[in-house]
């Protein structure tokens, strides 16, 4: 941290964000706080690494995806640069994989972009002071959820997963049958089988569940 003109400490922040408009908005938010200053905006892993090495921020805010890699790639680069900055992942991706990426990267917090600005500001202050918003219980829950997801992936056949993917694209059962060169009855059989395995009762629920479990994009 450095001293501001008023003599108080300021938290030095580097923003790693692929979308420039969002990055500028975050910078304005942080710079409005008397105890914070944004030292750089990085749109790529390479820029984040260089910025961290040259500017030595206290906190780095990282999105899960940057122009040339992931937030985890950026975290590795920041560590290799010898920067001991605390990491906060800020993302729209609320999947288990995104949360686990943050944990693997050594982040002190994961904040979804739908949260209130005040929550992000508070998180930066807590993390800069040495706190963490990711608890052992959070990590255990994430690992259990990942095991559940992997188990669900294994019970669906490749054909069922393909049918699910086409359903997610908005295709009807007859269109799927035509696309895969199988009978309409066979498609319906696949859908019933998937419904039982995923514990859902409609096509819409099946697609929602499949996306939740990262079975389809």
Secondary structure as a PSIPRED ss2 file (coil, helix, strand):
# PSIPRED VFORMAT (PSIPRED V4.0)

   1 X C   1.000  0.000  0.000
   2 X E   0.000  0.000  1.000
   3 X E   0.000  0.000  1.000
   4 X C   1.000  0.000  0.000
   5 X C   1.000  0.000  0.000
   6 X C   1.000  0.000  0.000
   7 X C   1.000  0.000  0.000
   8 X C   1.000  0.000  0.000
   9 X E   0.000  0.000  1.000
  10 X E   0.000  0.000  1.000
  11 X E   0.000  0.000  1.000
  12 X E   0.000  0.000  1.000
  13 X E   0.000  0.000  1.000
  14 X E   0.000  0.000  1.000
  15 X E   0.000  0.000  1.000
  16 X E   0.000  0.000  1.000
  17 X C   1.000  0.000  0.000
  18 X C   1.000  0.000  0.000
  19 X C   1.000  0.000  0.000
  20 X H   0.000  1.000  0.000
  21 X H   0.000  1.000  0.000
  22 X H   0.000  1.000  0.000
  23 X H   0.000  1.000  0.000
  24 X H   0.000  1.000  0.000
  25 X H   0.000  1.000  0.000
  26 X H   0.000  1.000  0.000
  27 X H   0.000  1.000  0.000
  28 X H   0.000  1.000  0.000
  29 X H   0.000  1.000  0.000
  30 X H   0.000  1.000  0.000
  31 X H   0.000  1.000  0.000
  32 X C   1.000  0.000  0.000
  33 X C   1.000  0.000  0.000
  34 X C   1.000  0.000  0.000
  35 X C   1.000  0.000  0.000
  36 X E   0.000  0.000  1.000
  37 X E   0.000  0.000  1.000
  38 X E   0.000  0.000  1.000
  39 X E   0.000  0.000  1.000
  40 X E   0.000  0.000  1.000
  41 X E   0.000  0.000  1.000
  42 X E   0.000  0.000  1.000
  43 X C   1.000  0.000  0.000
  44 X C   1.000  0.000  0.000
  45 X H   0.000  1.000  0.000
  46 X H   0.000  1.000  0.000
  47 X H   0.000  1.000  0.000
  48 X H   0.000  1.000  0.000
  49 X H   0.000  1.000  0.000
  50 X H   0.000  1.000  0.000
  51 X H   0.000  1.000  0.000
  52 X H   0.000  1.000  0.000
  53 X H   0.000  1.000  0.000
  54 X H   0.000  1.000  0.000
  55 X H   0.000  1.000  0.000
  56 X C   1.000  0.000  0.000
  57 X C   1.000  0.000  0.000
  58 X C   1.000  0.000  0.000
  59 X E   0.000  0.000  1.000
  60 X E   0.000  0.000  1.000
  61 X E   0.000  0.000  1.000
  62 X E   0.000  0.000  1.000
  63 X C   1.000  0.000  0.000
  64 X C   1.000  0.000  0.000
  65 X E   0.000  0.000  1.000
  66 X E   0.000  0.000  1.000
  67 X C   1.000  0.000  0.000
  68 X C   1.000  0.000  0.000
  69 X E   0.000  0.000  1.000
  70 X E   0.000  0.000  1.000
  71 X H   0.000  1.000  0.000
  72 X H   0.000  1.000  0.000
  73 X H   0.000  1.000  0.000
  74 X H   0.000  1.000  0.000
  75 X H   0.000  1.000  0.000
  76 X H   0.000  1.000  0.000
  77 X H   0.000  1.000  0.000
  78 X H   0.000  1.000  0.000
  79 X H   0.000  1.000  0.000
  80 X H   0.000  1.000  0.000
  81 X C   1.000  0.000  0.000
  82 X C   1.000  0.000  0.000
  83 X C   1.000  0.000  0.000
  84 X C   1.000  0.000  0.000
  85 X C   1.000  0.000  0.000
  86 X E   0.000  0.000  1.000
  87 X E   0.000  0.000  1.000
  88 X E   0.000  0.000  1.000
  89 X E   0.000  0.000  1.000
  90 X E   0.000  0.000  1.000
  91 X E   0.000  0.000  1.000
  92 X C   1.000  0.000  0.000
  93 X C   1.000  0.000  0.000
  94 X C   1.000  0.000  0.000
  95 X C   1.000  0.000  0.000
  96 X H   0.000  1.000  0.000
  97 X H   0.000  1.000  0.000
  98 X H   0.000  1.000  0.000
  99 X H   0.000  1.000  0.000
 100 X H   0.000  1.000  0.000
 101 X H   0.000  1.000  0.000
 102 X H   0.000  1.000  0.000
 103 X H   0.000  1.000  0.000
 104 X H   0.000  1.000  0.000
 105 X C   1.000  0.000  0.000
 106 X C   1.000  0.000  0.000
 107 X C   1.000  0.000  0.000
 108 X C   1.000  0.000  0.000
 109 X E   0.000  0.000  1.000
 110 X E   0.000  0.000  1.000
 111 X E   0.000  0.000  1.000
 112 X E   0.000  0.000  1.000
 113 X C   1.000  0.000  0.000
 114 X C   1.000  0.000  0.000
 115 X C   1.000  0.000  0.000
 116 X C   1.000  0.000  0.000
 117 X H   0.000  1.000  0.000
 118 X H   0.000  1.000  0.000
 119 X H   0.000  1.000  0.000
 120 X H   0.000  1.000  0.000
 121 X H   0.000  1.000  0.000
 122 X H   0.000  1.000  0.000
 123 X H   0.000  1.000  0.000
 124 X H   0.000  1.000  0.000
 125 X H   0.000  1.000  0.000
 126 X H   0.000  1.000  0.000
 127 X H   0.000  1.000  0.000
 128 X H   0.000  1.000  0.000
 129 X C   1.000  0.000  0.000
 130 X C   1.000  0.000  0.000
 131 X C   1.000  0.000  0.000
 132 X C   1.000  0.000  0.000
 133 X C   1.000  0.000  0.000
 134 X C   1.000  0.000  0.000
 135 X C   1.000  0.000  0.000
 136 X H   0.000  1.000  0.000
 137 X H   0.000  1.000  0.000
 138 X H   0.000  1.000  0.000
 139 X H   0.000  1.000  0.000
 140 X H   0.000  1.000  0.000
 141 X H   0.000  1.000  0.000
 142 X H   0.000  1.000  0.000
 143 X H   0.000  1.000  0.000
 144 X H   0.000  1.000  0.000
 145 X H   0.000  1.000  0.000
 146 X H   0.000  1.000  0.000
 147 X H   0.000  1.000  0.000
 148 X H   0.000  1.000  0.000
 149 X H   0.000  1.000  0.000
 150 X H   0.000  1.000  0.000
 151 X H   0.000  1.000  0.000
 152 X H   0.000  1.000  0.000
 153 X H   0.000  1.000  0.000
 154 X H   0.000  1.000  0.000
 155 X H   0.000  1.000  0.000
 156 X C   1.000  0.000  0.000
 157 X C   1.000  0.000  0.000
 158 X H   0.000  1.000  0.000
 159 X H   0.000  1.000  0.000
 160 X H   0.000  1.000  0.000
 161 X H   0.000  1.000  0.000
 162 X H   0.000  1.000  0.000
 163 X H   0.000  1.000  0.000
 164 X H   0.000  1.000  0.000
 165 X H   0.000  1.000  0.000
 166 X H   0.000  1.000  0.000
 167 X H   0.000  1.000  0.000
 168 X H   0.000  1.000  0.000
 169 X C   1.000  0.000  0.000
 170 X C   1.000  0.000  0.000
 171 X C   1.000  0.000  0.000
 172 X C   1.000  0.000  0.000
 173 X H   0.000  1.000  0.000
 174 X H   0.000  1.000  0.000
 175 X H   0.000  1.000  0.000
 176 X H   0.000  1.000  0.000
 177 X H   0.000  1.000  0.000
 178 X H   0.000  1.000  0.000
 179 X H   0.000  1.000  0.000
 180 X H   0.000  1.000  0.000
 181 X C   1.000  0.000  0.000
 182 X C   1.000  0.000  0.000
 183 X C   1.000  0.000  0.000
 184 X H   0.000  1.000  0.000
 185 X H   0.000  1.000  0.000
 186 X H   0.000  1.000  0.000
 187 X H   0.000  1.000  0.000
 188 X H   0.000  1.000  0.000
 189 X H   0.000  1.000  0.000
 190 X H   0.000  1.000  0.000
 191 X H   0.000  1.000  0.000
 192 X H   0.000  1.000  0.000
 193 X H   0.000  1.000  0.000
 194 X H   0.000  1.000  0.000
 195 X H   0.000  1.000  0.000
 196 X H   0.000  1.000  0.000
 197 X H   0.000  1.000  0.000
 198 X H   0.000  1.000  0.000
 199 X C   1.000  0.000  0.000
 200 X C   1.000  0.000  0.000
 201 X C   1.000  0.000  0.000
 202 X C   1.000  0.000  0.000
 203 X H   0.000  1.000  0.000
 204 X H   0.000  1.000  0.000
 205 X H   0.000  1.000  0.000
 206 X H   0.000  1.000  0.000
 207 X H   0.000  1.000  0.000
 208 X H   0.000  1.000  0.000
 209 X H   0.000  1.000  0.000
 210 X H   0.000  1.000  0.000
 211 X H   0.000  1.000  0.000
 212 X H   0.000  1.000  0.000
 213 X C   1.000  0.000  0.000
 214 X C   1.000  0.000  0.000
 215 X C   1.000  0.000  0.000
 216 X C   1.000  0.000  0.000
 217 X C   1.000  0.000  0.000
